Amino acid sequence: MAKKCPITGKAPLVGNHVSHANNKTKRRYLPNLQYKRFWLESEKRFIRIRVSTRGMRIIDKHGIEAVLDNIKLRDQTTA
């Protein structure tokens, strides 16, 4: 499964672990993804999305219906 938020597009970043001796080794910074259930009033059912915590805040602000419509529009323009 991709470690990417469908709402914000956040994906893993690459950086370095830096030790006290200043040794550098590669590491990944993963987005804070959580499984969350959202109620879709139009379909009278829950949907389960793996979304970042920032994405949850966006959904709280605009509503799940508006965010899903926005994603559908974004997918249509890129396809």
N, C-alpha and C positions, 0 to 999 in steps of 0.2 A: 504494500500500500504506500502511496506517495505521501511523504511528510510535507504536505503543502496545504495551506488553508484555501478553500474555495472562495471565501469572501474577500480576504485581503490580498491573497496571492503570496503570502509570506512563505518562504522556503528556507532550507538549511543554508547557512553561510559557512565558509571555511576560514580558519584562522590558526593560530599557534598556541600551544601550551607553552608558557615561559616559566622555567623553574627558577629557584633562587640563584642557581649557578648560571642563569641566563641561557640554558639549553632550550632549544626550540624544537617542538615536535608538532606535527599537524593534528588538528582536532576539528570537529564539526560543532557549530552552534545551531541547535535544533529549535524550531519555533515551539511555543507553548500550546500544543494542540490538545483539545479535550473533546470527548464525546458528549454531545448535548442533545436533548430532545426538545423540539419546538412544536407547538400546537399550530397547525394550519387550519384556520377557521373556515376557509373556503372549501376544504376537502374533508373537514370534520375528522381529522386524524393527526397523530404525531408523526414527525419525521425526525430521523436521527442523523446528525451531521457531525463530522469531525472538524471542529472549527477552532481557530486561535482565540485567546482571551480578548484580543483586540477586536476580532470579528464578533464576539458576543456583545461587546459594547456597541458596535455599529448596529447590530440587530436590535438591541434594547432601544437605541435612539430612533431608528427609522421604522422598525417593525419587520417581521420575517417576510411578509408578503411583498413589501417594497424591495427588500434586498434580493429576494429570489427573482423578481421581475427584472431587476438591474443586472443580475448575473445572466439571465436569459438573453437580454439585449446585448450584453458584452460578448457572449458566445456567438450570437448571430453575426455581429459585425466582424469578428475575427475569422469566422469560418467561410 
